């Protein structure tokens, strides 16, 4: 979605109010959880739905 919106991670960080480090963890799929308020803020800035940026992978446990 960031590529579709031509938005850098730095720009998203500024608009959402999260650190680059935290956004990087989310982007690489290393996060174990995400707050609904964070998800809402990202979706609002990217003008998308949660399903546009989240993917369920059956059987993958970390």
PDB file of N, CA, C and O in Angstrom:
ATOM      1  N   UNK A   1       0.829  -1.195   0.000  1.00  0.00           N
ATOM      2  CA  UNK A   1       0.000   0.000   0.000  1.00  0.00           C
ATOM      3  C   UNK A   1       0.873   1.258   0.000  1.00  0.00           C
ATOM      4  O   UNK A   1       0.519   2.273  -0.599  1.00  0.00           O
ATOM      5  N   UNK A   2       2.001   1.174   0.671  1.00  0.00           N
ATOM      6  CA  UNK A   2       2.895   2.339   0.682  1.00  0.00           C
ATOM      7  C   UNK A   2       3.375   2.648  -0.736  1.00  0.00           C
ATOM      8  O   UNK A   2       3.436   3.814  -1.126  1.00  0.00           O
ATOM      9  N   UNK A   3       3.711   1.627  -1.502  1.00  0.00           N
ATOM     10  CA  UNK A   3       4.167   1.835  -2.871  1.00  0.00           C
ATOM     11  C   UNK A   3       3.046   2.419  -3.728  1.00  0.00           C
ATOM     12  O   UNK A   3       3.280   3.318  -4.535  1.00  0.00           O
ATOM     13  N   UNK A   4       1.836   1.907  -3.552  1.00  0.00           N
ATOM     14  CA  UNK A   4       0.693   2.424  -4.302  1.00  0.00           C
ATOM     15  C   UNK A   4       0.456   3.900  -3.996  1.00  0.00           C
ATOM     16  O   UNK A   4       0.062   4.668  -4.873  1.00  0.00           O
ATOM     17  N   UNK A   5       0.695   4.285  -2.764  1.00  0.00           N
ATOM     18  CA  UNK A   5       0.482   5.674  -2.344  1.00  0.00           C
ATOM     19  C   UNK A   5       1.731   6.527  -2.525  1.00  0.00           C
ATOM     20  O   UNK A   5       1.732   7.722  -2.228  1.00  0.00           O
ATOM     21  N   UNK A   6       2.811   5.886  -3.025  1.00  0.00           N
ATOM     22  CA  UNK A   6       4.098   6.563  -3.221  1.00  0.00           C
ATOM     23  C   UNK A   6       4.552   7.253  -1.935  1.00  0.00           C
ATOM     24  O   UNK A   6       4.906   8.432  -1.924  1.00  0.00           O
ATOM     25  N   UNK A   7       4.527   6.474  -0.857  1.00  0.00           N
ATOM     26  CA  UNK A   7       4.870   6.996   0.465  1.00  0.00           C
ATOM     27  C   UNK A   7       6.049   6.218   1.037  1.00  0.00           C
ATOM     28  O   UNK A   7       6.075   4.988   0.993  1.00  0.00           O
ATOM     29  N   UNK A   8       7.005   6.933   1.564  1.00  0.00           N
ATOM     30  CA  UNK A   8       8.167   6.293   2.177  1.00  0.00           C
ATOM     31  C   UNK A   8       7.842   5.904   3.622  1.00  0.00           C
ATOM     32  O   UNK A   8       6.860   6.361   4.207  1.00  0.00           O
ATOM     33  N   UNK A   9       8.690   5.055   4.167  1.00  0.00           N
ATOM     34  CA  UNK A   9       8.520   4.656   5.561  1.00  0.00           C
ATOM     35  C   UNK A   9       8.686   5.870   6.477  1.00  0.00           C
ATOM     36  O   UNK A   9       8.003   5.979   7.495  1.00  0.00           O
ATOM     37  N   UNK A  10       9.590   6.779   6.116  1.00  0.00           N
ATOM     38  CA  UNK A  10       9.786   8.000   6.899  1.00  0.00           C
ATOM     39  C   UNK A  10       8.523   8.843   6.920  1.00  0.00           C
ATOM     40  O   UNK A  10       8.124   9.347   7.970  1.00  0.00           O
ATOM     41  N   UNK A  11       7.894   8.996   5.762  1.00  0.00           N
ATOM     42  CA  UNK A  11       6.674   9.800   5.671  1.00  0.00           C
ATOM     43  C   UNK A  11       5.537   9.148   6.461  1.00  0.00           C
ATOM     44  O   UNK A  11       4.804   9.833   7.176  1.00  0.00           O
ATOM     45  N   UNK A  12       5.391   7.837   6.334  1.00  0.00           N
ATOM     46  CA  UNK A  12       4.362   7.128   7.094  1.00  0.00           C
ATOM     47  C   UNK A  12       4.611   7.279   8.589  1.00  0.00           C
ATOM     48  O   UNK A  12       3.675   7.485   9.361  1.00  0.00           O
ATOM     49  N   UNK A  13       5.864   7.177   8.992  1.00  0.00           N
ATOM     50  CA  UNK A  13       6.232   7.338  10.396  1.00  0.00           C
ATOM     51  C   UNK A  13       5.791   8.695  10.930  1.00  0.00           C
ATOM     52  O   UNK A  13       5.221   8.790  12.017  1.00  0.00           O
ATOM     53  N   UNK A  14       6.059   9.734  10.163  1.00  0.00           N
ATOM     54  CA  UNK A  14       5.673  11.090  10.569  1.00  0.00           C
ATOM     55  C   UNK A  14       4.156  11.233  10.671  1.00  0.00           C
ATOM     56  O   UNK A  14       3.646  11.830  11.620  1.00  0.00           O
ATOM     57  N   UNK A  15       3.447  10.691   9.704  1.00  0.00           N
ATOM     58  CA  UNK A  15       1.990  10.860   9.657  1.00  0.00           C
ATOM     59  C   UNK A  15       1.256  10.015  10.694  1.00  0.00           C
ATOM     60  O   UNK A  15       0.203  10.413  11.193  1.00  0.00           O
ATOM     61  N   UNK A  16       1.814   8.845  11.019  1.00  0.00           N
ATOM     62  CA  UNK A  16       1.161   7.946  11.975  1.00  0.00           C
ATOM     63  C   UNK A  16       1.607   8.236  13.408  1.00  0.00           C
ATOM     64  O   UNK A  16       0.863   8.006  14.361  1.00  0.00           O
ATOM     65  N   UNK A  17       2.834   8.746  13.544  1.00  0.00           N
ATOM     66  CA  UNK A  17       3.346   9.026  14.882  1.00  0.00           C
ATOM     67  C   UNK A  17       4.015   7.830  15.535  1.00  0.00           C
ATOM     68  O   UNK A  17       4.024   7.707  16.759  1.00  0.00           O
ATOM     69  N   UNK A  18       4.575   6.950  14.715  1.00  0.00           N
ATOM     70  CA  UNK A  18       5.321   5.801  15.219  1.00  0.00           C
ATOM     71  C   UNK A  18       6.781   5.946  14.809  1.00  0.00           C
ATOM     72  O   UNK A  18       7.101   6.618  13.829  1.00  0.00           O
ATOM     73  N   UNK A  19       7.651   5.311  15.568  1.00  0.00           N
ATOM     74  CA  UNK A  19       9.071   5.360  15.228  1.00  0.00           C
ATOM     75  C   UNK A  19       9.338   4.516  13.991  1.00  0.00           C
ATOM     76  O   UNK A  19       8.582   3.597  13.676  1.00  0.00           O
ATOM     77  N   UNK A  20      10.413   4.838  13.300  1.00  0.00           N
ATOM     78  CA  UNK A  20      10.817   4.043  12.142  1.00  0.00           C
ATOM     79  C   UNK A  20      11.077   2.596  12.538  1.00  0.00           C
ATOM     80  O   UNK A  20      10.763   1.669  11.792  1.00  0.00           O
ATOM     81  N   UNK A  21      11.647   2.419  13.706  1.00  0.00           N
ATOM     82  CA  UNK A  21      11.952   1.080  14.200  1.00  0.00           C
ATOM     83  C   UNK A  21      10.682   0.243  14.344  1.00  0.00           C
ATOM     84  O   UNK A  21      10.637  -0.905  13.903  1.00  0.00           O
ATOM     85  N   UNK A  22       9.655   0.819  14.960  1.00  0.00           N
ATOM     86  CA  UNK A  22       8.400   0.076  15.150  1.00  0.00           C
ATOM     87  C   UNK A  22       7.709  -0.207  13.819  1.00  0.00           C
ATOM     88  O   UNK A  22       7.175  -1.298  13.617  1.00  0.00           O
ATOM     89  N   UNK A  23       7.717   0.758  12.922  1.00  0.00           N
ATOM     90  CA  UNK A  23       7.108   0.524  11.605  1.00  0.00           C
ATOM     91  C   UNK A  23       7.880  -0.527  10.825  1.00  0.00           C
ATOM     92  O   UNK A  23       7.281  -1.328  10.108  1.00  0.00           O
ATOM     93  N   UNK A  24       9.186  -0.535  10.953  1.00  0.00           N
ATOM     94  CA  UNK A  24      10.003  -1.528  10.271  1.00  0.00           C
ATOM     95  C   UNK A  24       9.673  -2.935  10.759  1.00  0.00           C
ATOM     96  O   UNK A  24       9.590  -3.872   9.966  1.00  0.00           O
ATOM     97  N   UNK A  25       9.488  -3.073  12.053  1.00  0.00           N
ATOM     98  CA  UNK A  25       9.117  -4.376  12.623  1.00  0.00           C
ATOM     99  C   UNK A  25       7.775  -4.834  12.065  1.00  0.00           C
ATOM    100  O   UNK A  25       7.604  -6.008  11.734  1.00  0.00           O
ATOM    101  N   UNK A  26       6.835  -3.919  11.963  1.00  0.00           N
ATOM    102  CA  UNK A  26       5.533  -4.259  11.385  1.00  0.00           C
ATOM    103  C   UNK A  26       5.676  -4.628   9.909  1.00  0.00           C
ATOM    104  O   UNK A  26       5.094  -5.612   9.451  1.00  0.00           O
ATOM    105  N   UNK A  27       6.438  -3.849   9.179  1.00  0.00           N
ATOM    106  CA  UNK A  27       6.584  -4.047   7.742  1.00  0.00           C
ATOM    107  C   UNK A  27       7.249  -5.378   7.412  1.00  0.00           C
ATOM    108  O   UNK A  27       6.883  -6.024   6.430  1.00  0.00           O
ATOM    109  N   UNK A  28       8.214  -5.792   8.215  1.00  0.00           N
ATOM    110  CA  UNK A  28       8.934  -7.042   7.947  1.00  0.00           C
ATOM    111  C   UNK A  28       8.213  -8.277   8.482  1.00  0.00           C
ATOM    112  O   UNK A  28       8.658  -9.404   8.269  1.00  0.00           O
ATOM    113  N   UNK A  29       7.101  -8.058   9.177  1.00  0.00           N
ATOM    114  CA  UNK A  29       6.329  -9.196   9.686  1.00  0.00           C
ATOM    115  C   UNK A  29       6.885  -9.788  10.971  1.00  0.00           C
ATOM    116  O   UNK A  29       6.507 -10.896  11.350  1.00  0.00           O
ATOM    117  N   UNK A  30       7.764  -9.078  11.639  1.00  0.00           N
ATOM    118  CA  UNK A  30       8.371  -9.589  12.866  1.00  0.00           C
ATOM    119  C   UNK A  30       7.575  -9.235  14.124  1.00  0.00           C
ATOM    120  O   UNK A  30       7.889  -9.703  15.218  1.00  0.00           O
ATOM    121  N   UNK A  31       6.545  -8.405  13.959  1.00  0.00           N
ATOM    122  CA  UNK A  31       5.731  -8.007  15.114  1.00  0.00           C
ATOM    123  C   UNK A  31       4.868  -9.172  15.569  1.00  0.00           C
ATOM    124  O   UNK A  31       4.358  -9.936  14.751  1.00  0.00           O
ATOM    125  N   UNK A  32       4.710  -9.301  16.873  1.00  0.00           N
ATOM    126  CA  UNK A  32       3.871 -10.356  17.423  1.00  0.00           C
ATOM    127  C   UNK A  32       2.456  -9.861  17.675  1.00  0.00           C
ATOM    128  O   UNK A  32       1.538 -10.658  17.866  1.00  0.00           O
ATOM    129  N   UNK A  33       2.282  -8.560  17.674  1.00  0.00           N
ATOM    130  CA  UNK A  33       0.956  -7.977  17.936  1.00  0.00           C
ATOM    131  C   UNK A  33       0.934  -6.559  17.381  1.00  0.00           C
ATOM    132  O   UNK A  33       1.976  -5.952  17.133  1.00  0.00           O
ATOM    133  N   UNK A  34      -0.272  -6.050  17.193  1.00  0.00           N
ATOM    134  CA  UNK A  34      -0.450  -4.663  16.774  1.00  0.00           C
ATOM    135  C   UNK A  34      -1.694  -4.131  17.475  1.00  0.00           C
ATOM    136  O   UNK A  34      -2.716  -4.813  17.543  1.00  0.00           O
ATOM    137  N   UNK A  35      -1.604  -2.935  17.982  1.00  0.00           N
ATOM    138  CA  UNK A  35      -2.759  -2.321  18.633  1.00  0.00           C
ATOM    139  C   UNK A  35      -3.760  -1.897  17.568  1.00  0.00           C
ATOM    140  O   UNK A  35      -3.379  -1.491  16.470  1.00  0.00           O
ATOM    141  N   UNK A  36      -5.035  -1.994  17.899  1.00  0.00           N
ATOM    142  CA  UNK A  36      -6.066  -1.567  16.961  1.00  0.00           C
ATOM    143  C   UNK A  36      -5.913  -0.090  16.627  1.00  0.00           C
ATOM    144  O   UNK A  36      -6.167   0.317  15.494  1.00  0.00           O
ATOM    145  N   UNK A  37      -5.503   0.708  17.594  1.00  0.00           N
ATOM    146  CA  UNK A  37      -5.332   2.143  17.334  1.00  0.00           C
ATOM    147  C   UNK A  37      -4.201   2.388  16.330  1.00  0.00           C
ATOM    148  O   UNK A  37      -4.284   3.311  15.519  1.00  0.00           O
ATOM    149  N   UNK A  38      -3.154   1.574  16.380  1.00  0.00           N
ATOM    150  CA  UNK A  38      -2.057   1.678  15.425  1.00  0.00           C
ATOM    151  C   UNK A  38      -2.521   1.249  14.044  1.00  0.00           C
ATOM    152  O   UNK A  38      -2.238   1.920  13.052  1.00  0.00           O
ATOM    153  N   UNK A  39      -3.231   0.134  13.981  1.00  0.00           N
ATOM    154  CA  UNK A  39      -3.761  -0.355  12.716  1.00  0.00           C
ATOM    155  C   UNK A  39      -4.705   0.673  12.093  1.00  0.00           C
ATOM    156  O   UNK A  39      -4.666   0.923  10.888  1.00  0.00           O
ATOM    157  N   UNK A  40      -5.544   1.257  12.929  1.00  0.00           N
ATOM    158  CA  UNK A  40      -6.481   2.277  12.452  1.00  0.00           C
ATOM    159  C   UNK A  40      -5.733   3.487  11.887  1.00  0.00           C
ATOM    160  O   UNK A  40      -6.095   4.006  10.831  1.00  0.00           O
ATOM    161  N   UNK A  41      -4.701   3.930  12.585  1.00  0.00           N
ATOM    162  CA  UNK A  41      -3.933   5.094  12.138  1.00  0.00           C
ATOM    163  C   UNK A  41      -3.237   4.817  10.805  1.00  0.00           C
ATOM    164  O   UNK A  41      -3.227   5.673   9.920  1.00  0.00           O
ATOM    165  N   UNK A  42      -2.661   3.637  10.662  1.00  0.00           N
ATOM    166  CA  UNK A  42      -1.994   3.273   9.414  1.00  0.00           C
ATOM    167  C   UNK A  42      -3.003   3.217   8.269  1.00  0.00           C
ATOM    168  O   UNK A  42      -2.745   3.736   7.183  1.00  0.00           O
ATOM    169  N   UNK A  43      -4.143   2.593   8.512  1.00  0.00           N
ATOM    170  CA  UNK A  43      -5.173   2.497   7.479  1.00  0.00           C
ATOM    171  C   UNK A  43      -5.715   3.871   7.097  1.00  0.00           C
ATOM    172  O   UNK A  43      -6.009   4.128   5.929  1.00  0.00           O
ATOM    173  N   UNK A  44      -5.842   4.735   8.070  1.00  0.00           N
ATOM    174  CA  UNK A  44      -6.338   6.088   7.795  1.00  0.00           C
ATOM    175  C   UNK A  44      -5.360   6.839   6.899  1.00  0.00           C
ATOM    176  O   UNK A  44      -5.771   7.472   5.926  1.00  0.00           O
ATOM    177  N   UNK A  45      -4.073   6.775   7.218  1.00  0.00           N
ATOM    178  CA  UNK A  45      -3.054   7.482   6.440  1.00  0.00           C
ATOM    179  C   UNK A  45      -2.932   6.886   5.033  1.00  0.00           C
ATOM    180  O   UNK A  45      -2.780   7.623   4.059  1.00  0.00           O
ATOM    181  N   UNK A  46      -2.997   5.555   4.926  1.00  0.00           N
ATOM    182  CA  UNK A  46      -2.850   4.899   3.624  1.00  0.00           C
ATOM    183  C   UNK A  46      -4.174   4.789   2.867  1.00  0.00           C
ATOM    184  O   UNK A  46      -4.210   4.322   1.729  1.00  0.00           O
ATOM    185  N   UNK A  47      -5.256   5.222   3.506  1.00  0.00           N
ATOM    186  CA  UNK A  47      -6.592   5.151   2.899  1.00  0.00           C
ATOM    187  C   UNK A  47      -6.882   3.741   2.396  1.00  0.00           C
ATOM    188  O   UNK A  47      -7.149   3.518   1.215  1.00  0.00           O
ATOM    189  N   UNK A  48      -6.820   2.787   3.346  1.00  0.00           N
ATOM    190  CA  UNK A  48      -7.036   1.391   2.987  1.00  0.00           C
ATOM    191  C   UNK A  48      -7.779   0.669   4.119  1.00  0.00           C
ATOM    192  O   UNK A  48      -8.091   1.264   5.150  1.00  0.00           O
ATOM    193  N   UNK A  49      -8.048  -0.590   3.911  1.00  0.00           N
ATOM    194  CA  UNK A  49      -8.680  -1.440   4.903  1.00  0.00           C
ATOM    195  C   UNK A  49      -7.617  -2.358   5.512  1.00  0.00           C
ATOM    196  O   UNK A  49      -6.592  -2.606   4.877  1.00  0.00           O
ATOM    197  N   UNK A  50      -7.837  -2.870   6.736  1.00  0.00           N
ATOM    198  CA  UNK A  50      -6.852  -3.759   7.351  1.00  0.00           C
ATOM    199  C   UNK A  50      -6.465  -4.944   6.460  1.00  0.00           C
ATOM    200  O   UNK A  50      -5.302  -5.347   6.439  1.00  0.00           O
ATOM    201  N   UNK A  51      -7.420  -5.497   5.733  1.00  0.00           N
ATOM    202  CA  UNK A  51      -7.127  -6.643   4.859  1.00  0.00           C
ATOM    203  C   UNK A  51      -6.155  -6.279   3.733  1.00  0.00           C
ATOM    204  O   UNK A  51      -5.526  -7.161   3.149  1.00  0.00           O
ATOM    205  N   UNK A  52      -6.033  -5.002   3.433  1.00  0.00           N
ATOM    206  CA  UNK A  52      -5.096  -4.567   2.399  1.00  0.00           C
ATOM    207  C   UNK A  52      -3.648  -4.653   2.863  1.00  0.00           C
ATOM    208  O   UNK A  52      -2.731  -4.700   2.043  1.00  0.00           O
ATOM    209  N   UNK A  53      -3.442  -4.675   4.176  1.00  0.00           N
ATOM    210  CA  UNK A  53      -2.069  -4.675   4.682  1.00  0.00           C
ATOM    211  C   UNK A  53      -1.743  -5.866   5.590  1.00  0.00           C
ATOM    212  O   UNK A  53      -0.589  -6.053   5.976  1.00  0.00           O
ATOM    213  N   UNK A  54      -2.755  -6.671   5.931  1.00  0.00           N
ATOM    214  CA  UNK A  54      -2.538  -7.842   6.768  1.00  0.00           C
ATOM    215  C   UNK A  54      -2.805  -9.115   5.976  1.00  0.00           C
ATOM    216  O   UNK A  54      -3.634  -9.139   5.066  1.00  0.00           O
ATOM    217  N   UNK A  55      -2.082 -10.176   6.343  1.00  0.00           N
ATOM    218  CA  UNK A  55      -2.265 -11.462   5.686  1.00  0.00           C
ATOM    219  C   UNK A  55      -2.200 -12.559   6.738  1.00  0.00           C
ATOM    220  O   UNK A  55      -1.300 -12.572   7.578  1.00  0.00           O
ATOM    221  N   UNK A  56      -3.149 -13.472   6.689  1.00  0.00           N
ATOM    222  CA  UNK A  56      -3.147 -14.620   7.601  1.00  0.00           C
ATOM    223  C   UNK A  56      -2.438 -15.782   6.912  1.00  0.00           C
ATOM    224  O   UNK A  56      -2.738 -16.115   5.765  1.00  0.00           O
ATOM    225  N   UNK A  57      -1.507 -16.387   7.617  1.00  0.00           N
ATOM    226  CA  UNK A  57      -0.779 -17.539   7.083  1.00  0.00           C
ATOM    227  C   UNK A  57      -0.999 -18.716   8.021  1.00  0.00           C
ATOM    228  O   UNK A  57      -0.461 -18.740   9.128  1.00  0.00           O
ATOM    229  N   UNK A  58      -1.767 -19.666   7.594  1.00  0.00           N
ATOM    230  CA  UNK A  58      -2.099 -20.842   8.402  1.00  0.00           C
ATOM    231  C   UNK A  58      -0.850 -21.663   8.704  1.00  0.00           C
ATOM    232  O   UNK A  58      -0.026 -21.934   7.831  1.00  0.00           O
ATOM    233  N   UNK A  59      -0.745 -22.044   9.964  1.00  0.00           N
ATOM    234  CA  UNK A  59       0.333 -22.940  10.372  1.00  0.00           C
ATOM    235  C   UNK A  59       1.670 -22.283  10.661  1.00  0.00           C
ATOM    236  O   UNK A  59       2.611 -22.967  11.064  1.00  0.00           O
ATOM    237  N   UNK A  60       1.782 -20.998  10.470  1.00  0.00           N
ATOM    238  CA  UNK A  60       3.046 -20.322  10.758  1.00  0.00           C
ATOM    239  C   UNK A  60       3.015 -19.751  12.158  1.00  0.00           C
ATOM    240  O   UNK A  60       2.305 -18.785  12.437  1.00  0.00           O
ATOM    241  N   UNK A  61       3.789 -20.356  13.028  1.00  0.00           N
ATOM    242  CA  UNK A  61       3.875 -19.879  14.404  1.00  0.00           C
ATOM    243  C   UNK A  61       5.286 -19.400  14.666  1.00  0.00           C
ATOM    244  O   UNK A  61       6.255 -19.925  14.119  1.00  0.00           O
ATOM    245  N   UNK A  62       5.378 -18.397  15.510  1.00  0.00           N
ATOM    246  CA  UNK A  62       6.696 -17.861  15.798  1.00  0.00           C
ATOM    247  C   UNK A  62       7.043 -18.021  17.238  1.00  0.00           C
ATOM    248  O   UNK A  62       8.128 -17.621  17.660  1.00  0.00           O
TER     249      UNK A  62
END
